[in-house]
């Protein structure tokens, strides 16, 4: 008996340690992911300004561009004719399983037909559960073709007998985003009344630039990639914002806020709203006598010239860049932001229940500008609470009330009281959303009124999470189905899976530590006043959290990260000629620099031509009011073109930052002010 008790105690401690490691590994993955999204939103104004002026192409020029493209006889992939048939979708499935691509002509034609269909659809899709059948609801896929194929294998292909709702984030991060959207768009064209696609926050050109979809398209379609990307932006901008089933179940990608108004969302022109603009007070709010939210007012920063010239609300980058609120502060009873007070609006009743799987609502306009695409020609100025941003970016929280989603940098945190009020106001019983990776593929919160569904398994690392989907029948009782795509994962023990995920998370933290090593060293030295080489655990945790700005359990992580931190601080620089500050700066902002480079590289050749460089500087000089002649611009371009081949590649682009940094260091030594990011600014 004593031996059995000892074994039981040992096993419980062993499982508890594994659970603790799983939790902090998950926390690391999510914190780093959301920090990247916050950086993206902070720079959205600058990227939007560049995209507005660098990627212009007349819509009429590309409307029927596919007609001019011939398919060579050597092409062995699937051939498409429209309208599509089941044989076409089966051919696509077979081709993608064999790693065969779809030709650029058919890709452009598919996007063109999808755009025509989406223009006719309302912002909010209304469905009814068919008699004796179920609707399948899937969450984020993020370019995981294997997950999509497994869903189709387990649940059946889309058809009138098997209707689907895919809840956004089809692209980015995964390697098969192109194939995923081809299949989804093809089945939507084949079964427009039984295949519904909601928009997610990653159906956005700026997000695609950072998280991989743009790069994937250019790699797979070198000749027609730019035309495909421009048409994809139009298609993404026209995707519906929400879906309602039987007037009882609301499906949105992110979530809601305390002022979400489904009736008003049904009437806006979704393709004209820009999710990367600052939320300003709308005439609709003023007419109702509502106070302007503090978040809707200017924070003392000048309004973006781009926004002023277009009459658009100010972008997040125009606001003050204060530190994000820590989740710990929220749990300590910090006062609720005025933004979160309920206005108590009255809303009309929702439409009557429909007997069949139908769509109705006002048709969207035919404009091709984007809900968050920087190429939109106009921007509908909306109050924060009435903007689709919350529906794409928000997350639920356990505390009551509504507050800014500072963790992601966009959207809101909404509590159970916010959920209850919205569902009661519209006579609904359930909110289904995605947007967050969950270890089991799904999660219930807010007393079962909110369900998070995530369909991309192994999202962070092999074995990190399961995928799942939901089936809803006439009774609207959700049934959950889980899966995990990986033959290797099934062979691993629980300990091995935890070790793999934890190792990947620790490597991600190591990158963060390296990018802040100079700041960490300086902060540690401030606490080590006696130069003993030692500081307390609390001081260590305080320094790392304040410098890295990730809300992680640093005390728990200390045994694993203390030695790693010392290694990161003493690792020899790979940039031997570069001083530490610049090496860290380039490492920290390498993704942003790559985005800038790709925007300037208009033909996506991997190199910036002298003409493209000249156009860039003409634009910047006009924008900043600084006169620069062509001769000076050409001399600057030639100085960056180190190998003198007449163009600038990405390595030369980064090298320009090193040269500027050297000059700044020299100026600082002579008493002049300097800046590590002088060229970037």
C-alpha positions as CSV (number, residue, x, y, z in Angstrom):
1,X,0.0,0.0,0.0
2,X,2.8,2.4,0.9
3,X,4.5,1.7,-2.4
4,X,1.3,2.3,-4.3
5,X,0.8,5.7,-2.5
6,X,4.4,6.7,-3.3
7,X,3.9,5.8,-7.0
8,X,0.7,7.7,-7.0
9,X,2.3,10.8,-5.5
10,X,5.2,10.6,-7.9
11,X,2.9,10.3,-10.9
12,X,0.7,13.2,-9.8
13,X,3.8,15.4,-9.4
14,X,5.1,14.3,-12.8
15,X,1.7,15.2,-14.5
16,X,1.6,18.5,-12.6
17,X,5.0,19.4,-13.8
18,X,4.1,18.5,-17.4
19,X,0.9,20.6,-17.1
20,X,2.9,23.6,-15.8
21,X,5.4,23.3,-18.7
22,X,2.5,23.0,-21.2
23,X,0.9,26.2,-19.8
24,X,3.9,28.4,-19.9
25,X,4.9,27.1,-23.3
26,X,1.4,28.0,-24.5
27,X,1.7,31.4,-22.8
28,X,5.0,32.1,-24.6
29,X,3.6,31.2,-28.0
30,X,0.5,33.4,-27.6
31,X,2.4,36.3,-26.1
32,X,4.9,36.4,-29.0
33,X,2.1,36.0,-31.6
34,X,0.0,38.9,-30.2
35,X,3.1,41.1,-29.8
36,X,3.7,40.7,-33.5
37,X,0.1,41.6,-34.3
38,X,0.4,44.7,-32.1
39,X,3.6,45.8,-34.0
40,X,1.7,45.3,-37.2
41,X,-1.1,47.5,-36.2
42,X,1.2,50.2,-34.9
43,X,2.9,50.5,-38.3
44,X,-0.2,50.0,-40.4
45,X,-0.4,53.8,-41.3
46,X,3.1,53.8,-42.7
47,X,2.6,50.6,-44.6
48,X,-0.8,51.8,-45.9
49,X,0.7,55.0,-47.1
50,X,3.4,53.1,-49.1
51,X,0.8,50.7,-50.5
52,X,-1.5,53.4,-51.5
53,X,1.2,55.0,-53.7
54,X,3.2,51.9,-54.8
55,X,0.7,49.4,-55.9
56,X,-1.8,51.3,-57.9
57,X,-3.4,49.5,-60.8
58,X,-6.5,50.5,-62.6
59,X,-9.3,48.0,-61.9
60,X,-10.5,48.0,-65.6
61,X,-7.0,46.9,-66.7
62,X,-7.1,43.7,-64.7
63,X,-10.8,42.9,-64.8
64,X,-10.5,40.4,-67.6
65,X,-6.7,40.0,-67.7
66,X,-7.0,36.2,-67.6
67,X,-8.4,36.2,-71.2
68,X,-5.1,37.3,-72.5
69,X,-3.2,34.4,-70.9
70,X,-2.7,31.2,-72.8
71,X,-2.2,27.8,-71.0
72,X,0.7,25.9,-72.5
73,X,0.2,22.3,-73.7
74,X,2.8,21.1,-71.3
75,X,0.6,22.1,-68.4
76,X,-0.6,18.9,-66.7
77,X,-2.6,20.4,-63.8
78,X,-6.4,20.8,-63.6
79,X,-8.3,22.8,-66.2
80,X,-11.3,24.9,-65.2
81,X,-14.3,26.1,-67.1
82,X,-17.1,28.2,-65.6
83,X,-19.6,27.6,-64.2
84,X,-17.8,25.0,-62.1
85,X,-18.9,21.4,-61.8
86,X,-18.2,18.7,-59.3
87,X,-15.6,17.2,-61.6
88,X,-13.7,20.5,-61.5
89,X,-13.5,20.5,-57.7
90,X,-12.6,16.8,-57.6
91,X,-9.8,17.6,-60.1
92,X,-8.5,20.4,-57.8
93,X,-8.5,18.0,-54.8
94,X,-6.6,15.4,-56.7
95,X,-4.1,17.9,-58.1
96,X,-3.3,19.4,-54.7
97,X,-2.8,16.0,-53.2
98,X,-0.2,15.4,-55.9
99,X,1.4,18.8,-55.3
100,X,0.2,20.0,-58.7
101,X,-0.4,23.8,-59.0
102,X,-3.3,25.6,-60.6
103,X,-2.3,27.6,-63.6
104,X,-2.3,31.4,-63.2
105,X,-5.0,31.9,-65.9
106,X,-7.4,29.7,-64.0
107,X,-6.5,31.3,-60.7
108,X,-7.3,34.8,-62.0
109,X,-10.5,33.5,-63.5
110,X,-11.5,31.8,-60.3
111,X,-10.9,35.0,-58.3
112,X,-12.8,37.1,-60.8
113,X,-15.9,34.8,-60.6
114,X,-15.6,34.8,-56.8
115,X,-15.5,38.5,-56.7
116,X,-18.7,38.7,-58.9
117,X,-20.5,36.4,-56.5
118,X,-19.4,38.2,-53.3
119,X,-20.6,41.5,-54.6
120,X,-24.1,40.2,-54.5
121,X,-23.9,39.0,-50.9
122,X,-24.9,41.0,-47.8
123,X,-22.6,41.9,-44.9
124,X,-24.4,39.5,-42.5
125,X,-25.4,36.1,-44.0
126,X,-28.6,34.5,-42.6
127,X,-28.8,30.7,-42.8
128,X,-31.3,28.1,-41.6
129,X,-30.5,24.6,-40.5
130,X,-31.9,22.2,-43.1
131,X,-34.3,19.5,-42.0
132,X,-32.5,16.4,-40.7
133,X,-29.1,17.9,-41.6
134,X,-26.4,19.8,-39.8
135,X,-24.3,22.8,-40.6
136,X,-20.5,22.4,-40.1
137,X,-18.6,25.4,-38.7
138,X,-14.8,25.5,-39.0
139,X,-12.3,28.0,-37.5
140,X,-8.9,29.3,-38.5
141,X,-7.1,27.2,-41.1
142,X,-4.0,29.5,-41.7
143,X,-2.8,27.8,-44.9
144,X,-3.0,24.2,-43.5
145,X,-4.2,22.2,-46.5
146,X,-3.9,18.9,-44.6
147,X,-6.3,20.1,-42.0
148,X,-8.8,21.1,-44.7
149,X,-8.5,17.8,-46.5
150,X,-8.9,15.9,-43.2
151,X,-12.1,17.8,-42.4
152,X,-13.5,17.0,-45.9
153,X,-12.5,13.3,-45.4
154,X,-14.1,13.0,-41.9
155,X,-17.1,15.2,-42.5
156,X,-17.8,15.0,-46.2
157,X,-17.2,17.4,-49.1
158,X,-19.2,20.6,-49.3
159,X,-22.6,20.0,-50.9
160,X,-26.3,20.7,-50.4
161,X,-26.3,17.8,-48.0
162,X,-23.2,19.0,-46.1
163,X,-23.3,22.8,-45.8
164,X,-20.2,24.6,-44.3
165,X,-19.3,27.9,-42.6
166,X,-15.6,28.8,-42.6
167,X,-15.0,31.5,-40.1
168,X,-12.0,33.4,-41.5
169,X,-8.2,33.4,-41.4
170,X,-7.8,31.0,-44.3
171,X,-4.3,32.3,-45.2
172,X,-0.9,33.2,-43.7
173,X,1.5,31.3,-41.5
174,X,0.9,27.9,-43.3
175,X,2.6,26.9,-46.6
176,X,-0.5,26.0,-48.5
177,X,-2.6,29.2,-48.3
178,X,-3.0,29.4,-52.0
179,X,-4.4,25.9,-52.3
180,X,-6.7,26.5,-49.3
181,X,-8.4,29.6,-50.8
182,X,-8.7,27.9,-54.2
183,X,-10.7,25.1,-52.8
184,X,-12.8,27.3,-50.6
185,X,-13.6,29.7,-53.4
186,X,-14.2,26.9,-55.9
187,X,-16.8,25.2,-53.5
188,X,-18.4,28.5,-52.8
189,X,-18.9,29.1,-56.6
190,X,-20.2,25.5,-56.9
191,X,-22.6,25.7,-53.9
192,X,-23.2,29.4,-53.2
193,X,-26.1,28.7,-50.9
194,X,-24.3,26.0,-48.9
195,X,-20.8,27.3,-48.5
196,X,-20.3,30.4,-46.4
197,X,-17.0,32.2,-45.9
198,X,-16.7,34.8,-43.1
199,X,-13.8,37.3,-43.1
200,X,-11.0,37.1,-40.6
201,X,-8.4,39.6,-39.5
202,X,-5.8,37.9,-41.8
203,X,-7.9,38.5,-44.9
204,X,-6.0,41.7,-45.2
205,X,-3.1,42.8,-47.4
206,X,-0.9,44.2,-44.6
207,X,-1.3,41.1,-42.6
208,X,-0.5,39.0,-45.7
209,X,2.7,41.0,-46.2
210,X,4.0,40.2,-42.7
211,X,2.7,36.6,-42.2
212,X,3.6,34.9,-45.5
213,X,0.7,34.8,-47.9
214,X,2.0,37.5,-50.2
215,X,5.4,35.8,-50.4
216,X,3.8,32.4,-51.1
217,X,1.7,33.8,-54.0
218,X,4.8,35.4,-55.6
219,X,6.8,32.2,-55.2
220,X,4.1,30.1,-56.8
221,X,3.0,32.6,-59.5
222,X,6.1,34.5,-60.5
223,X,4.6,35.8,-63.8
224,X,1.0,36.7,-62.7
225,X,1.6,37.0,-58.9
226,X,1.1,40.7,-58.7
227,X,-2.2,40.6,-60.6
228,X,-3.4,37.7,-58.4
229,X,-2.5,39.6,-55.2
230,X,-4.5,42.7,-56.4
231,X,-7.5,40.6,-57.2
232,X,-7.2,38.7,-53.9
233,X,-7.3,42.0,-52.1
234,X,-10.6,42.8,-53.8
235,X,-12.1,39.4,-53.0
236,X,-11.0,39.6,-49.3
237,X,-12.6,43.0,-49.0
238,X,-16.0,41.7,-50.1
239,X,-16.2,38.7,-47.8
240,X,-19.2,38.9,-45.4
241,X,-18.5,40.0,-41.8
242,X,-20.8,37.7,-39.9
243,X,-23.2,34.7,-40.3
244,X,-26.4,34.1,-38.3
245,X,-28.0,30.6,-38.1
246,X,-31.8,30.4,-37.4
247,X,-31.6,33.9,-35.9
248,X,-30.2,32.2,-32.8
249,X,-26.5,31.6,-33.4
250,X,-24.1,34.5,-34.3
251,X,-20.8,33.5,-36.0
252,X,-18.0,36.1,-36.3
253,X,-14.3,35.7,-36.5
254,X,-13.1,37.7,-33.5
255,X,-15.9,38.7,-31.2
256,X,-18.0,41.7,-30.2
257,X,-17.8,44.9,-28.1
258,X,-20.3,46.6,-25.8
259,X,-21.6,48.6,-28.7
260,X,-21.8,46.0,-31.5
261,X,-24.9,46.7,-33.6
262,X,-25.8,43.9,-36.0
263,X,-28.6,45.9,-37.6
264,X,-26.2,48.8,-38.5
265,X,-23.5,46.4,-39.6
266,X,-25.9,45.0,-42.1
267,X,-26.3,48.4,-43.8
268,X,-22.7,49.5,-44.2
269,X,-20.6,49.2,-47.3
270,X,-18.1,46.7,-45.9
271,X,-15.6,47.2,-48.7
272,X,-15.2,50.9,-47.9
273,X,-14.4,50.5,-44.2
274,X,-10.7,50.4,-43.3
275,X,-9.8,48.4,-40.2
276,X,-6.4,50.0,-40.0
277,X,-7.8,53.5,-39.5
278,X,-8.4,55.1,-36.1
279,X,-12.0,54.8,-34.8
280,X,-13.6,58.2,-34.8
281,X,-16.9,59.4,-33.7
282,X,-19.5,59.0,-36.4
283,X,-22.4,61.3,-37.2
284,X,-24.6,58.4,-36.2
285,X,-23.2,58.5,-32.7
286,X,-23.5,62.2,-32.4
287,X,-27.1,62.2,-33.5
288,X,-27.9,59.8,-30.7
289,X,-26.4,62.1,-28.2
290,X,-23.7,59.7,-27.1
291,X,-20.5,60.9,-25.6
292,X,-17.4,60.6,-27.6
293,X,-15.2,57.7,-26.4
294,X,-11.7,58.8,-25.2
295,X,-10.3,56.3,-27.7
296,X,-12.1,58.2,-30.4
297,X,-10.3,61.5,-29.6
298,X,-6.9,62.4,-30.7
299,X,-4.2,61.5,-28.2
300,X,-2.1,64.6,-28.8
301,X,-0.5,63.2,-31.9
302,X,-0.8,65.0,-35.3
303,X,-3.3,63.4,-37.7
304,X,-1.8,61.5,-40.5
305,X,-1.6,63.6,-43.7
306,X,-2.8,60.6,-45.6
307,X,-5.9,60.5,-43.4
308,X,-6.5,64.2,-43.8
309,X,-6.2,64.2,-47.5
310,X,-8.7,61.4,-47.9
311,X,-11.1,62.4,-45.1
312,X,-10.3,59.1,-43.4
313,X,-10.0,58.5,-39.6
314,X,-6.6,58.6,-38.1
315,X,-4.6,55.4,-38.1
316,X,-3.3,53.6,-35.0
317,X,0.1,54.9,-35.7
318,X,-1.0,58.4,-35.3
319,X,-2.0,57.7,-31.7
320,X,0.3,57.7,-28.8
321,X,2.3,54.6,-28.4
322,X,1.8,54.1,-24.7
323,X,2.7,50.8,-23.1
324,X,0.0,48.1,-23.4
325,X,-2.0,47.4,-20.4
326,X,-0.8,44.2,-18.7
327,X,-3.4,41.5,-18.1
328,X,-2.2,41.5,-14.5
329,X,-3.4,45.1,-14.1
330,X,-6.9,44.1,-15.4
331,X,-7.1,41.4,-12.8
332,X,-6.2,43.8,-10.0
333,X,-9.3,45.8,-10.3
334,X,-8.1,48.7,-12.5
335,X,-10.9,51.2,-13.2
336,X,-12.9,50.5,-16.3
337,X,-12.2,52.7,-19.3
338,X,-15.1,55.0,-20.3
339,X,-14.8,53.3,-23.6
340,X,-16.4,50.2,-22.0
341,X,-19.5,51.8,-20.6
342,X,-22.7,50.5,-22.0
343,X,-24.8,53.1,-24.0
344,X,-28.0,51.1,-23.7
345,X,-29.1,51.5,-27.3
346,X,-32.4,50.1,-28.5
347,X,-32.2,47.9,-31.5
348,X,-34.7,46.5,-33.9
349,X,-35.8,42.9,-34.0
350,X,-33.8,40.5,-36.1
351,X,-35.4,39.0,-39.3
352,X,-37.8,36.1,-39.0
353,X,-36.5,32.6,-39.1
354,X,-36.1,31.1,-42.5
355,X,-37.0,27.5,-43.3
356,X,-34.3,26.8,-45.9
357,X,-30.6,27.5,-46.3
358,X,-30.9,31.0,-47.8
359,X,-29.1,34.3,-47.9
360,X,-30.7,37.7,-47.8
361,X,-29.8,41.3,-47.0
362,X,-28.7,44.3,-48.9
363,X,-26.2,43.7,-51.6
364,X,-22.8,45.3,-51.3
365,X,-21.5,47.9,-53.7
366,X,-19.3,46.9,-56.6
367,X,-16.3,49.0,-55.5
368,X,-13.1,47.1,-55.1
369,X,-11.7,48.9,-52.1
370,X,-11.0,47.0,-49.0
371,X,-12.4,46.6,-45.5
372,X,-8.9,46.9,-44.3
373,X,-7.0,47.0,-47.6
374,X,-4.8,50.1,-47.9
375,X,-5.9,50.6,-51.5
376,X,-9.5,51.6,-50.6
377,X,-10.6,54.8,-52.4
378,X,-12.8,56.0,-49.6
379,X,-13.3,55.3,-45.9
380,X,-16.6,55.2,-44.1
381,X,-15.9,57.1,-40.8
382,X,-17.4,55.0,-38.0
383,X,-17.6,55.1,-34.3
384,X,-15.3,52.4,-32.7
385,X,-18.3,50.5,-31.4
386,X,-20.0,50.3,-34.8
387,X,-16.9,49.3,-36.8
388,X,-16.2,45.8,-38.0
389,X,-12.8,45.9,-36.3
390,X,-14.2,44.5,-33.1
391,X,-15.8,41.6,-35.0
392,X,-12.4,40.7,-36.5
393,X,-10.0,41.4,-33.6
394,X,-11.8,41.0,-30.3
395,X,-11.3,38.3,-27.6
396,X,-13.5,37.2,-24.7
397,X,-12.4,37.7,-21.1
398,X,-13.7,36.3,-17.8
399,X,-14.1,39.7,-16.1
400,X,-17.3,41.7,-16.8
401,X,-17.2,44.8,-18.9
402,X,-15.4,45.8,-22.1
403,X,-11.9,47.2,-22.5
404,X,-9.4,47.8,-25.3
405,X,-7.6,44.7,-26.5
406,X,-4.2,46.1,-25.8
407,X,-2.6,42.6,-25.9
408,X,-3.3,42.4,-29.7
409,X,-3.4,46.1,-30.3
410,X,-6.8,46.1,-31.9
411,X,-10.4,45.2,-31.1
412,X,-11.8,44.7,-27.5
413,X,-11.9,42.4,-24.6
414,X,-15.6,41.6,-23.9
415,X,-16.9,40.1,-20.7
416,X,-19.8,37.7,-20.0
417,X,-22.2,40.6,-19.4
418,X,-21.4,42.1,-22.8
419,X,-22.1,38.7,-24.4
420,X,-25.4,38.3,-22.5
421,X,-26.7,41.8,-23.4
422,X,-26.0,41.4,-27.1
423,X,-27.5,37.9,-27.3
424,X,-30.6,39.1,-25.4
425,X,-30.9,42.2,-27.5
426,X,-31.0,40.2,-30.7
427,X,-32.9,37.2,-29.4
428,X,-29.9,34.9,-29.8
429,X,-28.5,32.1,-27.6
430,X,-25.0,31.4,-28.8
431,X,-21.9,33.2,-30.1
432,X,-19.4,31.2,-32.1
433,X,-16.0,32.8,-32.9
434,X,-12.4,31.7,-33.8
435,X,-9.3,33.9,-33.8
436,X,-7.6,32.2,-30.8
437,X,-5.7,28.9,-30.9
438,X,-6.9,26.4,-28.3
439,X,-5.1,23.3,-27.2
440,X,-8.1,21.1,-27.6
441,X,-9.3,22.9,-30.8
442,X,-12.3,24.5,-29.0
443,X,-13.2,26.2,-25.7
444,X,-16.4,27.3,-24.0
445,X,-16.7,30.4,-21.9
446,X,-19.2,33.0,-20.6
447,X,-21.4,30.2,-19.1
448,X,-21.4,28.3,-22.4
449,X,-22.7,31.3,-24.5
450,X,-19.4,31.8,-26.3
451,X,-17.6,29.0,-28.2
452,X,-14.1,29.4,-29.7
453,X,-13.4,27.0,-32.6
454,X,-9.9,26.6,-34.1
455,X,-9.3,24.2,-37.0
456,X,-5.5,24.5,-37.6
457,X,-3.9,21.7,-35.7
458,X,-0.2,21.8,-34.8
459,X,-0.5,25.6,-35.1
460,X,2.5,26.6,-33.0
461,X,4.6,23.4,-33.2
462,X,4.2,19.8,-34.0
463,X,1.8,18.4,-31.4
464,X,1.0,21.8,-29.8
465,X,-2.7,21.6,-30.3
466,X,-5.6,19.8,-31.9
467,X,-7.9,21.1,-34.5
468,X,-11.7,21.0,-34.3
469,X,-15.0,21.8,-36.0
470,X,-18.6,22.1,-34.8
471,X,-21.8,20.6,-36.2
472,X,-25.2,22.3,-35.5
473,X,-28.5,20.6,-36.2
474,X,-32.1,21.8,-35.8
475,X,-31.8,21.8,-32.0
476,X,-28.8,24.1,-32.2
477,X,-26.9,21.9,-29.8
478,X,-23.2,22.0,-30.8
479,X,-21.3,18.8,-31.3
480,X,-17.5,19.0,-31.4
481,X,-15.2,16.9,-33.5
482,X,-11.4,16.9,-32.8
483,X,-8.5,15.8,-34.9
484,X,-4.7,16.2,-35.3
485,X,-2.9,16.1,-38.6
486,X,0.5,14.4,-38.1
487,X,1.7,10.8,-38.3
488,X,4.8,11.7,-36.2
489,X,2.8,13.2,-33.4
490,X,0.8,10.0,-32.8
491,X,4.1,8.1,-32.2
492,X,5.3,10.6,-29.6
493,X,4.6,10.2,-25.9
494,X,3.1,13.1,-23.9
495,X,6.5,14.0,-22.5
496,X,8.1,14.0,-25.9
497,X,5.3,16.3,-27.3
498,X,5.8,18.7,-24.4
499,X,9.6,18.7,-24.9
500,X,9.2,19.5,-28.6
501,X,6.8,22.4,-28.0
502,X,8.7,23.8,-25.1
503,X,12.0,23.7,-27.1
504,X,10.4,25.7,-29.9
505,X,8.9,28.2,-27.4
506,X,12.3,28.7,-25.7
507,X,14.0,29.3,-29.0
508,X,11.4,32.0,-29.7
509,X,12.1,33.6,-26.4
510,X,15.9,33.5,-27.2
511,X,15.2,35.5,-30.3
512,X,13.4,38.1,-28.2
513,X,16.2,38.2,-25.7
514,X,18.9,38.7,-28.4
515,X,17.0,41.6,-30.0
516,X,17.0,43.4,-26.6
517,X,20.4,42.3,-25.3
518,X,21.9,45.8,-24.9
519,X,18.8,47.0,-23.0
520,X,18.9,44.0,-20.8
521,X,22.6,44.5,-19.9
522,X,22.1,48.1,-19.1
523,X,19.1,47.3,-16.9
524,X,20.9,44.5,-15.1
525,X,23.8,46.9,-14.4
526,X,21.5,49.4,-12.8
527,X,20.3,46.9,-10.2
528,X,23.8,45.5,-9.7
529,X,25.1,48.7,-7.9
530,X,28.0,46.8,-6.2
531,X,29.2,45.2,-9.5
532,X,28.9,41.8,-7.9
533,X,27.5,40.1,-11.0
534,X,24.4,39.0,-9.1
535,X,20.9,40.3,-8.8
536,X,17.8,38.9,-7.0
537,X,15.2,36.8,-8.6
538,X,12.6,39.5,-8.3
539,X,14.9,42.0,-9.9
540,X,15.7,39.6,-12.7
541,X,12.1,39.0,-13.5
542,X,11.2,42.7,-13.3
543,X,14.0,43.7,-15.7
544,X,13.2,41.0,-18.3
545,X,9.5,41.7,-18.2
546,X,10.0,45.5,-18.5
547,X,12.5,45.2,-21.4
548,X,11.0,42.4,-23.4
549,X,7.4,43.5,-22.7
550,X,5.9,40.1,-22.7
551,X,3.5,39.2,-20.0
552,X,5.0,35.8,-19.1
553,X,5.5,33.9,-15.8
554,X,9.2,34.9,-15.7
555,X,9.7,33.5,-12.2
556,X,8.5,30.1,-13.3
557,X,10.6,30.3,-16.4
558,X,13.7,31.4,-14.5
559,X,15.3,28.0,-14.1
560,X,15.0,27.3,-17.8
561,X,15.8,30.9,-19.0
562,X,18.5,32.2,-16.6
563,X,21.3,30.3,-18.3
564,X,19.8,30.9,-21.7
565,X,19.7,34.6,-21.0
566,X,23.4,34.7,-20.1
567,X,24.1,32.8,-23.4
568,X,22.1,35.3,-25.3
569,X,23.8,38.2,-23.8
570,X,27.3,36.8,-24.5
571,X,26.6,35.2,-27.9
572,X,29.1,36.6,-30.5
573,X,27.6,38.9,-33.1
574,X,27.1,37.5,-36.5
575,X,27.5,41.0,-37.9
576,X,31.2,41.4,-37.0
577,X,31.6,44.9,-38.4
578,X,28.4,46.2,-36.8
579,X,28.0,47.6,-33.3
580,X,25.6,45.7,-31.1
581,X,22.9,48.3,-31.1
582,X,22.4,48.2,-34.8
583,X,22.6,44.4,-35.0
584,X,19.8,44.1,-32.5
585,X,17.8,46.8,-34.2
586,X,18.0,45.1,-37.6
587,X,17.1,41.8,-35.9
588,X,14.2,43.3,-34.1
589,X,12.7,45.0,-37.2
590,X,13.8,42.6,-39.9
591,X,10.2,41.7,-40.7
592,X,9.2,45.4,-41.0
593,X,12.2,46.1,-43.2
594,X,11.4,43.1,-45.4
595,X,7.8,44.5,-45.8
596,X,9.1,47.9,-46.8
597,X,11.5,46.3,-49.3
598,X,8.7,44.2,-50.8
599,X,6.4,47.2,-51.2
600,X,9.2,49.2,-53.0
601,X,9.8,46.1,-55.2
602,X,6.7,46.8,-57.3
603,X,7.3,43.9,-59.8
604,X,8.3,41.5,-57.0
605,X,11.5,40.6,-58.7
606,X,13.4,40.4,-55.5
607,X,15.4,43.5,-56.4
608,X,14.6,47.3,-56.4
609,X,15.4,48.9,-59.7
610,X,16.9,52.4,-59.9
611,X,13.5,53.6,-61.3
612,X,11.6,52.0,-58.4
613,X,14.0,53.6,-56.0
614,X,13.6,57.0,-57.7
615,X,9.8,56.8,-57.5
616,X,10.1,56.0,-53.8
617,X,12.1,59.0,-53.0
618,X,9.9,61.3,-55.2
619,X,6.9,60.1,-53.2
620,X,8.7,60.6,-49.8
621,X,10.0,64.0,-50.8
622,X,6.5,65.2,-51.8
623,X,5.0,63.7,-48.7
624,X,7.5,65.3,-46.4
625,X,7.8,68.6,-48.3
626,X,11.5,68.1,-49.0
627,X,12.9,68.8,-52.5
628,X,15.3,66.2,-53.8
629,X,16.4,66.2,-57.4
630,X,16.9,63.0,-59.6
631,X,20.7,63.4,-59.6
632,X,20.9,63.2,-55.8
633,X,18.5,60.2,-55.7
634,X,20.5,58.3,-58.4
635,X,23.7,58.9,-56.5
636,X,22.1,57.6,-53.3
637,X,20.8,54.5,-55.2
638,X,24.3,53.9,-56.6
639,X,25.8,54.1,-53.2
640,X,23.5,51.4,-51.9
641,X,24.1,49.2,-54.9
642,X,27.3,47.8,-53.6
643,X,27.8,45.2,-56.3
644,X,27.1,47.7,-59.0
645,X,24.6,45.5,-60.9
646,X,22.1,48.3,-61.4
647,X,19.6,47.1,-58.7
648,X,19.3,46.8,-54.9
649,X,18.7,43.4,-53.3
650,X,17.5,42.9,-49.8
651,X,21.1,42.4,-48.4
652,X,22.2,45.7,-49.9
653,X,19.0,47.3,-48.5
654,X,20.0,46.1,-45.0
655,X,23.6,47.2,-45.6
656,X,22.4,50.8,-46.0
657,X,21.2,50.7,-42.4
658,X,24.6,49.6,-41.3
659,X,26.3,52.5,-43.2
660,X,23.8,55.1,-41.7
661,X,24.4,53.7,-38.3
662,X,28.2,54.0,-38.6
663,X,27.8,57.7,-39.6
664,X,25.5,58.2,-36.6
665,X,28.0,56.7,-34.2
666,X,30.7,59.0,-35.7
667,X,28.5,62.0,-35.2
668,X,27.7,61.0,-31.6
669,X,31.4,60.7,-30.9
670,X,31.8,64.3,-32.2
671,X,28.9,65.5,-30.2
672,X,26.1,65.3,-32.8
673,X,22.8,63.5,-32.1
674,X,22.3,60.2,-33.9
675,X,19.6,57.6,-34.5
676,X,19.9,53.9,-35.2
677,X,16.9,54.0,-37.5
678,X,17.7,57.3,-39.3
679,X,17.1,55.7,-42.7
680,X,13.9,54.0,-41.7
681,X,12.5,57.2,-40.2
